[in-house]
Amino acid sequence: MRLITISLLFASALATALALFSAYGAWRIQRDYPPVGQFVEAAGLPMHYVDRGSGPPVVLLHGASTSLMDFTASLLPPLTYSHRVLAFDRPGHGYSDRPVGAWPSPAEQADYLHAALAKLGIRRPLLVGHSWSGSLVLAYLLHYPDNAAGGVLLAGGSHPWEGGVAWSVDIGQVPLLGRIFAHTLVYPAGQLLLEGAVSEVFRPEAPPPDYVRRTGVELVLRPGNYFSNAEDVGRLSEFLRVQSRDYAALRQPLLLIHGTEDHIVPAWNHTDRLIEILPDAEVVRLEGVGHGLHHTQTERVAGLISEFSRRVQAETPTRDSGW
């Protein structure tokens, strides 16, 4: 009995220490990576965004486990030479709030994005989505076909997949256990595993120097951001099982850019299946490139986006006060 009591006291003390260390970690991350942009209220939800450059509007939407800083460290600077570029933190990521209640699916996140763009006076932008946000771009094009000039998917997710997701995502969706995990182990484990996880995402290429600092990827180690990410990733496949039935209705121009060595969101399960439905979509395959294509092939990808934009936005107004 004495051994059980000692074990319980030790477990309680360890959990308290980990919780305090995690709380410190969340404070430290927010100190090191404060908001870099502005805020707009979209249908009652504060959303964090950056808005730079001038010209035809391009909207950048980040994937899982990241924030808009994924683009301030990659595509945003070169695109601002010829475009007005906006990058958003998706709901619950970076510094955008998460709506309370039911999961904000890609379709609902498209609603918030549309409200934000309307508030900012952005008319018919070109939408660019990396990875998870491929689903968001496609949802936006389906729900707001008259309010987008077209879409670019960068290793974009479009279809469901077989199998599960990472164990850390599964834990985040378990009631109580997920909350304990988020507030005790996510931050310390992240300090040990983050660099390796980043390298795995970029494989077979290497991440750019100082990638973790420049992209603020540690923001995902905060409890709220972790929960949002786990929910988004864990529920995406089933959502795409339904959304993908509607792709034949898409009429806007699409550019699909995918690395041939991407094992995170493989082209055979996403880009290849999408072009079977939409054979007029343009496809660019980057030989030997992995999932982080906008970081390892920044100038090339920015050039492809700019050239596509010139063709699809030639006659598109950038502002419309009539929203």
C-alpha positions as a LaTeX table, in Angstrom:
\begin{tabular}{lrrr}
\hline
Residue & $x$ (\AA) & $y$ (\AA) & $z$ (\AA) \\
\hline
Met1 & 0.00 & 0.00 & 0.00 \\
Arg2 & 2.86 & 2.33 & 0.87 \\
Leu3 & 4.46 & 1.66 & $-2.53$ \\
Ile4 & 1.20 & 2.53 & $-4.30$ \\
Thr5 & 0.94 & 5.79 & $-2.37$ \\
Ile6 & 4.53 & 6.74 & $-3.19$ \\
Ser7 & 3.97 & 5.88 & $-6.86$ \\
Leu8 & 0.83 & 8.03 & $-7.00$ \\
Leu9 & 2.61 & 10.93 & $-5.32$ \\
Phe10 & 5.51 & 10.62 & $-7.76$ \\
Ala11 & 3.16 & 10.48 & $-10.77$ \\
Ser12 & 1.28 & 13.52 & $-9.49$ \\
Ala13 & 4.49 & 15.46 & $-8.93$ \\
Leu14 & 5.81 & 14.51 & $-12.39$ \\
Ala15 & 2.54 & 15.52 & $-14.09$ \\
Thr16 & 2.58 & 18.85 & $-12.22$ \\
Ala17 & 6.18 & 19.49 & $-13.24$ \\
Leu18 & 5.43 & 18.66 & $-16.87$ \\
Ala19 & 2.34 & 20.88 & $-16.83$ \\
Leu20 & 4.35 & 23.80 & $-15.44$ \\
Phe21 & 7.13 & 23.22 & $-17.96$ \\
Ser22 & 4.54 & 23.09 & $-20.77$ \\
Ala23 & 2.92 & 26.31 & $-19.57$ \\
Tyr24 & 6.34 & 27.95 & $-19.59$ \\
Gly25 & 6.89 & 26.54 & $-23.09$ \\
Ala26 & 3.67 & 28.06 & $-24.42$ \\
Trp27 & 4.65 & 31.43 & $-22.91$ \\
Arg28 & 8.16 & 31.18 & $-24.36$ \\
Ile29 & 6.88 & 30.28 & $-27.83$ \\
Gln30 & 4.49 & 33.23 & $-27.91$ \\
Arg31 & 7.28 & 35.53 & $-26.71$ \\
Asp32 & 9.63 & 34.31 & $-29.44$ \\
Tyr33 & 7.00 & 34.20 & $-32.20$ \\
Pro34 & 4.50 & 37.04 & $-31.70$ \\
Pro35 & 1.91 & 37.95 & $-34.37$ \\
Val36 & 3.60 & 39.33 & $-37.48$ \\
Gly37 & 0.50 & 40.72 & $-39.19$ \\
Gln38 & $-2.90$ & 42.24 & $-38.57$ \\
Phe39 & $-6.32$ & 40.96 & $-37.52$ \\
Val40 & $-9.65$ & 40.99 & $-39.32$ \\
Glu41 & $-12.97$ & 39.85 & $-37.86$ \\
Ala42 & $-14.47$ & 37.27 & $-40.20$ \\
Ala43 & $-18.06$ & 36.32 & $-39.34$ \\
Gly44 & $-17.25$ & 37.07 & $-35.71$ \\
Leu45 & $-13.93$ & 35.17 & $-35.73$ \\
Pro46 & $-10.65$ & 37.13 & $-35.37$ \\
Met47 & $-8.24$ & 35.97 & $-38.06$ \\
His48 & $-4.54$ & 36.82 & $-38.27$ \\
Tyr49 & $-3.14$ & 37.70 & $-41.69$ \\
Val50 & $-0.39$ & 39.54 & $-43.52$ \\
Asp51 & $-1.06$ & 41.73 & $-46.55$ \\
Arg52 & 1.87 & 42.87 & $-48.68$ \\
Gly53 & 2.63 & 44.04 & $-52.20$ \\
Ser54 & 0.29 & 45.30 & $-54.91$ \\
Gly55 & $-1.28$ & 43.89 & $-58.04$ \\
Pro56 & $-3.61$ & 40.95 & $-58.69$ \\
Pro57 & $-4.45$ & 39.30 & $-55.34$ \\
Val58 & $-2.98$ & 35.95 & $-54.32$ \\
Val59 & $-4.08$ & 34.27 & $-51.09$ \\
Leu60 & $-1.71$ & 31.78 & $-49.42$ \\
Leu61 & $-3.13$ & 29.07 & $-47.14$ \\
His62 & $-0.82$ & 26.93 & $-45.01$ \\
Gly63 & $-0.96$ & 23.22 & $-44.37$ \\
Ala64 & $-1.01$ & 21.20 & $-41.15$ \\
Ser65 & 1.31 & 21.92 & $-38.20$ \\
Thr66 & 2.26 & 25.36 & $-39.54$ \\
Ser67 & 1.05 & 28.95 & $-39.73$ \\
Leu68 & 1.23 & 31.87 & $-42.16$ \\
Met69 & 4.92 & 32.13 & $-41.24$ \\
Asp70 & 5.42 & 29.09 & $-43.46$ \\
Phe71 & 4.88 & 31.53 & $-46.34$ \\
Thr72 & 6.62 & 34.62 & $-44.97$ \\
Ala73 & 9.70 & 32.37 & $-44.99$ \\
Ser74 & 9.12 & 31.12 & $-48.55$ \\
Leu75 & 6.70 & 32.25 & $-51.26$ \\
Leu76 & 5.42 & 35.56 & $-49.94$ \\
Pro77 & 8.54 & 37.69 & $-50.61$ \\
Pro78 & 9.04 & 36.74 & $-54.29$ \\
Leu79 & 5.31 & 36.93 & $-55.08$ \\
Thr80 & 5.02 & 40.49 & $-53.73$ \\
Tyr81 & 7.08 & 41.78 & $-56.66$ \\
Ser82 & 4.02 & 41.49 & $-58.90$ \\
His83 & 1.04 & 40.68 & $-56.64$ \\
Arg84 & $-0.88$ & 41.76 & $-53.61$ \\
Val85 & $-0.24$ & 38.75 & $-51.40$ \\
Leu86 & $-2.28$ & 37.81 & $-48.35$ \\
Ala87 & $-1.43$ & 34.89 & $-46.08$ \\
Phe88 & $-3.82$ & 33.75 & $-43.35$ \\
Asp89 & $-3.52$ & 31.70 & $-40.20$ \\
Arg90 & $-6.31$ & 29.14 & $-40.54$ \\
Pro91 & $-8.83$ & 28.99 & $-37.64$ \\
Gly92 & $-7.10$ & 27.65 & $-34.53$ \\
His93 & $-3.60$ & 27.93 & $-36.00$ \\
Gly94 & $-0.98$ & 30.59 & $-35.43$ \\
Tyr95 & $-2.92$ & 33.53 & $-34.01$ \\
Ser96 & $-6.35$ & 33.03 & $-35.58$ \\
Asp97 & $-9.12$ & 32.04 & $-33.17$ \\
Arg98 & $-10.90$ & 28.69 & $-33.38$ \\
Pro99 & $-14.71$ & 28.71 & $-33.41$ \\
Val100 & $-16.30$ & 27.07 & $-30.38$ \\
Gly101 & $-18.25$ & 23.88 & $-30.94$ \\
Ala102 & $-18.30$ & 21.60 & $-33.97$ \\
Trp103 & $-15.22$ & 21.00 & $-36.09$ \\
Pro104 & $-14.64$ & 23.76 & $-38.67$ \\
Ser105 & $-14.25$ & 21.56 & $-41.74$ \\
Pro106 & $-12.53$ & 22.86 & $-44.89$ \\
Ala107 & $-15.96$ & 23.99 & $-46.11$ \\
Glu108 & $-16.53$ & 26.01 & $-42.94$ \\
Gln109 & $-13.00$ & 27.37 & $-43.00$ \\
Ala110 & $-13.76$ & 28.48 & $-46.56$ \\
Asp111 & $-16.73$ & 30.42 & $-45.16$ \\
Tyr112 & $-14.49$ & 32.27 & $-42.70$ \\
Leu113 & $-11.93$ & 32.95 & $-45.42$ \\
His114 & $-14.62$ & 34.32 & $-47.71$ \\
Ala115 & $-15.88$ & 36.61 & $-44.94$ \\
Ala116 & $-12.34$ & 37.85 & $-44.27$ \\
Leu117 & $-11.68$ & 38.56 & $-47.95$ \\
Ala118 & $-14.99$ & 40.39 & $-48.26$ \\
Lys119 & $-14.13$ & 42.54 & $-45.23$ \\
Leu120 & $-10.76$ & 43.37 & $-46.82$ \\
Gly121 & $-12.30$ & 44.15 & $-50.22$ \\
Ile122 & $-10.47$ & 41.35 & $-52.05$ \\
Arg123 & $-12.28$ & 40.33 & $-55.22$ \\
Arg124 & $-11.65$ & 37.07 & $-57.11$ \\
Pro125 & $-8.18$ & 36.18 & $-55.80$ \\
Leu126 & $-6.02$ & 33.30 & $-56.89$ \\
Leu127 & $-6.04$ & 30.82 & $-53.99$ \\
Val128 & $-2.88$ & 28.85 & $-53.21$ \\
Gly129 & $-3.06$ & 25.99 & $-50.72$ \\
His130 & $-0.25$ & 23.76 & $-49.46$ \\
Ser131 & $-0.90$ & 20.20 & $-48.28$ \\
Trp132 & $-3.96$ & 20.20 & $-45.95$ \\
Ser133 & $-5.16$ & 23.46 & $-47.51$ \\
Gly134 & $-5.54$ & 21.82 & $-50.90$ \\
Ser135 & $-8.86$ & 20.66 & $-49.44$ \\
Leu136 & $-9.64$ & 24.24 & $-48.37$ \\
Val137 & $-8.93$ & 25.70 & $-51.82$ \\
Leu138 & $-11.17$ & 23.09 & $-53.43$ \\
Ala139 & $-13.92$ & 23.72 & $-50.86$ \\
Tyr140 & $-13.74$ & 27.45 & $-51.55$ \\
Leu141 & $-13.96$ & 26.93 & $-55.32$ \\
Leu142 & $-16.99$ & 24.68 & $-54.83$ \\
His143 & $-18.83$ & 27.00 & $-52.46$ \\
Tyr144 & $-17.82$ & 30.38 & $-53.93$ \\
Pro145 & $-17.28$ & 29.73 & $-57.65$ \\
Asp146 & $-17.77$ & 33.39 & $-58.62$ \\
Asn147 & $-15.37$ & 34.75 & $-56.02$ \\
Ala148 & $-12.09$ & 33.12 & $-57.02$ \\
Ala149 & $-10.06$ & 33.42 & $-60.22$ \\
Gly150 & $-8.65$ & 29.92 & $-59.78$ \\
Gly151 & $-6.69$ & 27.66 & $-57.49$ \\
Val152 & $-3.15$ & 26.35 & $-57.07$ \\
Leu153 & $-2.55$ & 23.19 & $-55.07$ \\
Leu154 & 0.99 & 22.71 & $-53.75$ \\
Ala155 & 1.18 & 19.02 & $-52.86$ \\
Gly156 & $-2.48$ & 19.54 & $-52.04$ \\
Gly157 & $-4.72$ & 17.01 & $-50.34$ \\
Ser158 & $-7.83$ & 16.30 & $-52.39$ \\
His159 & $-8.90$ & 12.70 & $-51.71$ \\
Pro160 & $-9.34$ & 10.31 & $-48.77$ \\
Trp161 & $-6.63$ & 7.81 & $-47.92$ \\
Glu162 & $-6.46$ & 4.37 & $-46.40$ \\
Gly163 & $-4.95$ & 3.90 & $-42.97$ \\
Gly164 & $-4.67$ & 6.22 & $-40.03$ \\
Val165 & $-2.66$ & 9.27 & $-39.07$ \\
Ala166 & 0.25 & 9.91 & $-36.71$ \\
Trp167 & $-0.11$ & 8.59 & $-33.15$ \\
Ser168 & 0.17 & 12.14 & $-31.79$ \\
Val169 & $-2.90$ & 13.09 & $-33.84$ \\
Asp170 & $-4.86$ & 10.07 & $-32.57$ \\
Ile171 & $-4.11$ & 10.92 & $-28.92$ \\
Gly172 & $-5.30$ & 14.48 & $-29.42$ \\
Gln173 & $-8.76$ & 13.25 & $-30.34$ \\
Val174 & $-9.24$ & 11.08 & $-27.22$ \\
Pro175 & $-11.29$ & 12.90 & $-24.53$ \\
Leu176 & $-9.38$ & 13.65 & $-21.32$ \\
Leu177 & $-6.27$ & 11.71 & $-22.42$ \\
Gly178 & $-5.74$ & 14.17 & $-25.26$ \\
Arg179 & $-6.08$ & 17.11 & $-22.88$ \\
Ile180 & $-3.59$ & 15.63 & $-20.42$ \\
Phe181 & $-1.17$ & 14.90 & $-23.26$ \\
Ala182 & $-1.48$ & 18.43 & $-24.68$ \\
His183 & $-0.79$ & 20.12 & $-21.36$ \\
Thr184 & 2.07 & 17.87 & $-20.18$ \\
Leu185 & 3.92 & 16.09 & $-22.97$ \\
Val186 & 3.44 & 17.89 & $-26.30$ \\
Tyr187 & 5.91 & 20.67 & $-25.54$ \\
Pro188 & 8.75 & 18.59 & $-24.01$ \\
Ala189 & 8.34 & 15.85 & $-26.63$ \\
Gly190 & 8.29 & 18.48 & $-29.34$ \\
Gln191 & 11.64 & 19.83 & $-28.20$ \\
Leu192 & 13.12 & 16.38 & $-28.70$ \\
Leu193 & 11.33 & 15.29 & $-31.87$ \\
Leu194 & 10.65 & 18.45 & $-33.90$ \\
Glu195 & 13.85 & 18.56 & $-35.93$ \\
Gly196 & 13.50 & 14.89 & $-36.89$ \\
Ala197 & 9.85 & 15.35 & $-37.83$ \\
Val198 & 10.73 & 18.30 & $-40.06$ \\
Ser199 & 13.45 & 16.29 & $-41.79$ \\
Glu200 & 10.98 & 13.47 & $-42.41$ \\
Val201 & 8.51 & 15.87 & $-44.04$ \\
Phe202 & 11.17 & 17.22 & $-46.40$ \\
Arg203 & 12.68 & 13.83 & $-47.29$ \\
Pro204 & 14.48 & 13.17 & $-49.65$ \\
Glu205 & 15.46 & 16.84 & $-49.63$ \\
Ala206 & 16.93 & 18.71 & $-46.67$ \\
Pro207 & 15.04 & 21.49 & $-44.87$ \\
Pro208 & 16.40 & 24.98 & $-45.50$ \\
Pro209 & 18.84 & 26.30 & $-42.89$ \\
Asp210 & 17.13 & 27.67 & $-39.78$ \\
Tyr211 & 13.71 & 26.41 & $-40.99$ \\
Val212 & 12.24 & 25.90 & $-37.51$ \\
Arg213 & 13.03 & 29.44 & $-36.37$ \\
Arg214 & 12.07 & 31.18 & $-39.61$ \\
Thr215 & 8.68 & 29.45 & $-39.87$ \\
Gly216 & 7.74 & 29.55 & $-36.19$ \\
Val217 & 6.69 & 25.92 & $-36.45$ \\
Glu218 & 6.92 & 25.61 & $-32.66$ \\
Leu219 & 3.60 & 27.45 & $-32.45$ \\
Val220 & 1.89 & 24.09 & $-33.01$ \\
Leu221 & 3.25 & 22.86 & $-29.66$ \\
Arg222 & 0.87 & 25.14 & $-27.74$ \\
Pro223 & $-2.12$ & 23.15 & $-26.40$ \\
Gly224 & $-4.86$ & 24.99 & $-28.33$ \\
Asn225 & $-2.95$ & 24.89 & $-31.59$ \\
Tyr226 & $-2.13$ & 21.21 & $-31.04$ \\
Phe227 & $-5.83$ & 20.35 & $-30.56$ \\
Ser228 & $-6.81$ & 22.29 & $-33.70$ \\
Asn229 & $-4.15$ & 20.54 & $-35.74$ \\
Ala230 & $-5.03$ & 17.07 & $-34.43$ \\
Glu231 & $-8.70$ & 17.60 & $-35.21$ \\
Asp232 & $-8.03$ & 19.00 & $-38.69$ \\
Val233 & $-5.70$ & 16.16 & $-39.67$ \\
Gly234 & $-7.66$ & 13.40 & $-37.97$ \\
Arg235 & $-10.98$ & 14.27 & $-39.62$ \\
Leu236 & $-9.80$ & 15.34 & $-43.07$ \\
Ser237 & $-9.88$ & 11.99 & $-44.86$ \\
Glu238 & $-13.52$ & 11.30 & $-44.07$ \\
Phe239 & $-14.43$ & 14.84 & $-45.12$ \\
Leu240 & $-12.65$ & 14.37 & $-48.45$ \\
Arg241 & $-14.51$ & 11.12 & $-49.01$ \\
Val242 & $-17.63$ & 13.29 & $-49.35$ \\
Gln243 & $-16.21$ & 16.46 & $-50.92$ \\
Ser244 & $-14.41$ & 14.57 & $-53.69$ \\
Arg245 & $-17.79$ & 13.47 & $-55.11$ \\
Asp246 & $-18.41$ & 17.09 & $-56.18$ \\
Tyr247 & $-15.15$ & 17.85 & $-58.00$ \\
Ala248 & $-16.65$ & 17.31 & $-61.45$ \\
Ala249 & $-18.61$ & 20.52 & $-60.87$ \\
Leu250 & $-15.45$ & 22.65 & $-60.63$ \\
Arg251 & $-15.00$ & 25.08 & $-63.51$ \\
Gln252 & $-12.24$ & 27.43 & $-62.33$ \\
Pro253 & $-8.68$ & 27.04 & $-63.63$ \\
Leu254 & $-6.51$ & 24.76 & $-61.52$ \\
Leu255 & $-2.74$ & 24.36 & $-61.31$ \\
Leu256 & $-1.47$ & 21.28 & $-59.47$ \\
Ile257 & 2.21 & 21.31 & $-58.43$ \\
His258 & 3.55 & 18.15 & $-56.84$ \\
Gly259 & 6.94 & 16.66 & $-56.03$ \\
Thr260 & 7.56 & 13.21 & $-57.44$ \\
Glu261 & 9.13 & 12.07 & $-54.15$ \\
Asp262 & 6.40 & 13.37 & $-51.84$ \\
His263 & 5.54 & 10.56 & $-49.41$ \\
Ile264 & 3.49 & 12.74 & $-47.05$ \\
Val265 & 0.74 & 13.65 & $-49.55$ \\
Pro266 & 1.64 & 11.37 & $-52.48$ \\
Ala267 & 0.67 & 12.53 & $-55.94$ \\
Trp268 & $-0.78$ & 9.13 & $-56.89$ \\
Asn269 & $-3.51$ & 9.48 & $-54.27$ \\
His270 & $-4.30$ & 13.17 & $-54.77$ \\
Thr271 & $-3.09$ & 14.98 & $-57.90$ \\
Asp272 & $-3.42$ & 11.88 & $-60.09$ \\
Arg273 & $-6.95$ & 11.15 & $-58.88$ \\
Leu274 & $-7.96$ & 14.78 & $-59.28$ \\
Ile275 & $-6.87$ & 15.02 & $-62.90$ \\
Glu276 & $-8.89$ & 11.90 & $-63.71$ \\
Ile277 & $-11.94$ & 13.99 & $-62.77$ \\
Leu278 & $-10.63$ & 17.33 & $-64.07$ \\
Pro279 & $-8.46$ & 16.54 & $-67.12$ \\
Asp280 & $-8.15$ & 20.25 & $-68.00$ \\
Ala281 & $-6.26$ & 21.01 & $-64.80$ \\
Glu282 & $-2.63$ & 21.93 & $-65.37$ \\
Val283 & $-0.06$ & 19.69 & $-63.71$ \\
Val284 & 3.61 & 20.34 & $-62.95$ \\
Arg285 & 5.64 & 17.50 & $-61.47$ \\
Leu286 & 8.91 & 18.46 & $-59.78$ \\
Glu287 & 11.38 & 15.63 & $-60.16$ \\
Gly288 & 13.11 & 14.46 & $-57.00$ \\
Val289 & 11.21 & 16.93 & $-54.83$ \\
Gly290 & 9.47 & 16.10 & $-51.55$ \\
His291 & 6.64 & 17.68 & $-49.57$ \\
Gly292 & 8.34 & 20.99 & $-48.74$ \\
Leu293 & 8.45 & 22.11 & $-52.37$ \\
His294 & 7.71 & 25.78 & $-51.66$ \\
His295 & 10.81 & 25.94 & $-49.46$ \\
Thr296 & 13.26 & 23.89 & $-51.49$ \\
Gln297 & 12.06 & 25.13 & $-54.90$ \\
Thr298 & 10.85 & 28.59 & $-53.89$ \\
Glu299 & 11.78 & 30.61 & $-56.97$ \\
Arg300 & 10.52 & 27.95 & $-59.36$ \\
Val301 & 7.21 & 27.52 & $-57.56$ \\
Ala302 & 6.73 & 31.30 & $-57.23$ \\
Gly303 & 7.40 & 31.64 & $-60.96$ \\
Leu304 & 4.80 & 28.99 & $-61.79$ \\
Ile305 & 2.23 & 30.72 & $-59.59$ \\
Ser306 & 2.97 & 34.14 & $-61.10$ \\
Glu307 & 2.73 & 32.87 & $-64.66$ \\
Phe308 & $-0.54$ & 31.08 & $-63.91$ \\
Ser309 & $-1.87$ & 34.19 & $-62.21$ \\
Arg310 & $-1.11$ & 36.37 & $-65.24$ \\
Arg311 & $-3.24$ & 34.09 & $-67.38$ \\
Val312 & $-6.22$ & 33.62 & $-65.07$ \\
Gln313 & $-6.35$ & 37.10 & $-63.54$ \\
Ala314 & $-5.71$ & 39.21 & $-66.64$ \\
Glu315 & $-9.10$ & 40.89 & $-66.49$ \\
Thr316 & $-9.90$ & 40.41 & $-62.81$ \\
Pro317 & $-10.40$ & 43.50 & $-60.59$ \\
Thr318 & $-8.47$ & 43.36 & $-57.32$ \\
Arg319 & $-10.93$ & 45.35 & $-55.20$ \\
Asp320 & $-14.69$ & 45.63 & $-55.21$ \\
Ser321 & $-16.41$ & 47.97 & $-52.80$ \\
Gly322 & $-19.74$ & 46.31 & $-53.61$ \\
Trp323 & $-19.17$ & 43.22 & $-51.41$ \\
\hline
\end{tabular}
